[in-house]
């Protein structure tokens, strides 16, 4: 049985430097773990990002807390920072468990074509397949059960988790993370009706994924019919997202769980799609736009749009509609009373 790893012992002053924050309190306070604010114990560091969390600190047992700059006094050491979420993320990196490096790095039960090119420091776990002409960059980790199709190129320092399928002729950038069960380069959904039957349109394009993209579990990104489906650098995609063929997503966009993007939609940089939102096909979404949860876009959006609803409309307008709908039962009752009153007058 493997021995548990000893807990780290890090001075708070060192963590404050890593978090790029201002330390208030004893810099020699030893931190040995991270925890949620309501579960923290002695030796832990936690975070409070707003007044609601700060108000509950008195009951917290943590030895130190990461707080916003507007917090000036606490009953224990604190790291004050303009961005507590980011600062705590940097601290979490310190306490993240190190991944064990397997030996041998290329498992004998991995199936690698002699025509594939494997970079330096690559790890390929058992039951993975790398087909002819594929290229895997330096330092990339291919976990168990991954299929890398022919002529596909994967950049350096990527991590491909178990049971991911990356089909033929796809291009994956550097520092890309793909979680378990996702499929990159599946056929786009293309059919034409001929003689009463749906005839499949060959999908001969590819998928191009930029650097620093993260793709959650069970995501499907379809290859283009012709040309490319593109995921811009720095984009983060949550679990259970569907991206159709020939879609282009700009850099640093966010797609939350269960988003669906229909084919040939063009999405600008820095766009945000909240949970279960989506688009119909062949649209243009301007840079910096936000589609609220369950919003469905049916027409092009100007840059910086903020829409919600079905069909999606300006968010303030949708809120007014929702507020009006809540008044509907009362309005119906009042209308019924008014009808009875008018009927009484008519009879008189």
Secondary structure, DSSP 8 states (H G I E B T S, - for coil): ---------EEHHHHHHHTT-EEES-TT-EE-EE--TTT--TTEEEEE-SHHHHHTGGG---SEEEEETT----SSEEEEES-HHHHHHHHHHHHS------SSSB-TTSEE-TT-EE-TT-EE-TT-EE-TT-EE-TT-EE-TT-EE-TT-EE-TT-EE-TT-EE-TT-EE-SS-EE-TT-EEEE----EEEETTEEEE-----EEEE-TT-EE-TT-EEE--SSSEEEE-TT-EE-SS-EE-TT-EE-TT-EE-TT-EE-TT-EE-TT-EE-TT-EE-SS-EE-TT-EE-TT-EE-S-B-TT-EEETTTTEEHHHHHHHHHHHHTHHHHHHHHHHHHHHHHHHHH-
